[in-house]
Amino acid sequence: MAWNHFRKGKLAGALGLWVGDVGSEVQVAGPTGQLYQSGTALTGTGADINRGALKKVTGALAAKDSAGGVFSWANPEAGDIIVEHVALVVTTKATGACSIDVGTTATSATTSSDNLIDGKDVSAAGTFTNLESAGTNGKSAQRLASGKWVTASVDTGGKSAGLKGTYEIYYRVL
């Protein structure tokens, strides 16, 4: 086994990984790979460590007038999440009148929902969120089960032709 020396610190390898000045070293990892925080071995799993972490997912908006056609995203986590923030970043406006609904749904990726953003007019470029553009039914956060969806759909009677941009979803693992 090769040994790596750290400036004024202990060896890394058979003893784990230590950093810091001689006499005030802090153990970062043990010899079998466990992590340490303030001298205590962490016993949590990866899922435990991820719990509560703010995560972000992005994707492209689509000019599709079907339910879930603007975008559809499934919760990839093993458990429930809280969708805290959704942003529609419209870089090219729809060529005609177009309003978008965004929401969570347990039904399918092609189900319309408006419990995050309700009827936001996207016939102008800009960034629109569930915090400033919630509309009548939109909320600041929604719980979403594993494998269920956040969808964005054209509101009744609108046309999304010409719409371009991205979406951002910020969520926390419960």
C-alpha positions, 0 to 999 in steps of 0.5 A, spaced: 500 500 500 502 506 498 502 512 503 501 519 502 504 524 507 500 531 508 503 537 510 504 536 518 499 531 518 498 523 519 499 518 514 493 516 509 492 509 508 492 503 514 490 509 519 484 512 514 485 519 512 487 525 517 488 532 516 491 538 520 497 540 524 500 535 528 497 535 535 490 538 532 489 533 526 482 531 525 480 524 522 476 525 516 475 517 514 477 511 517 481 505 514 474 502 512 472 508 508 467 510 514 466 518 514 468 522 520 465 528 523 468 532 529 471 525 531 465 521 531 464 516 525 458 517 521 453 511 521 448 514 517 446 511 510 447 515 503 439 516 504 440 519 511 445 524 508 441 526 503 435 527 507 433 534 507 438 536 502 436 541 497 436 538 490 435 541 483 433 538 476 432 542 470 430 540 463 427 543 456 420 546 455 416 543 449 411 546 445 406 541 446 399 542 447 397 536 450 397 534 458 404 534 461 406 536 454 410 542 456 414 538 461 413 532 465 418 530 470 418 524 475 420 524 482 427 519 482 428 519 489 426 512 493 421 516 498 417 522 498 419 529 496 417 536 497 417 540 491 419 547 494 420 551 487 418 551 480 421 556 475 419 557 468 424 560 464 421 562 458 427 565 453 422 565 447 415 566 448 409 563 445 407 566 438 400 566 440 396 566 447 398 561 451 397 560 459 401 554 463 399 550 469 404 546 473 403 541 478 404 535 482 400 529 480 399 521 482 396 519 476 400 519 470 406 523 466 400 526 461 395 529 467 394 536 467 395 539 474 395 546 477 397 546 484 404 549 483 402 554 478 395 556 475 394 559 468 401 563 467 401 567 461 407 565 457 406 570 451 412 574 454 419 572 455 421 571 463 422 567 469 416 565 472 415 561 479 410 558 483 412 564 488 410 570 484 406 567 479 402 561 483 395 564 480 388 561 484 390 554 485 398 554 486 401 553 492 408 555 495 410 547 496 407 540 494 409 533 497 410 528 491 411 521 492 416 517 489 415 515 482 409 521 481 410 527 477 410 534 476 407 536 469 406 542 465 401 543 461 397 548 456 391 551 460 385 550 456 384 554 449 392 556 449 397 554 443 404 553 445 407 554 438 414 557 438 415 556 446 422 555 448 426 555 455 427 551 461 424 549 467 427 548 474 425 544 480 428 545 487 426 539 492 428 536 498 428 529 500 423 527 506 
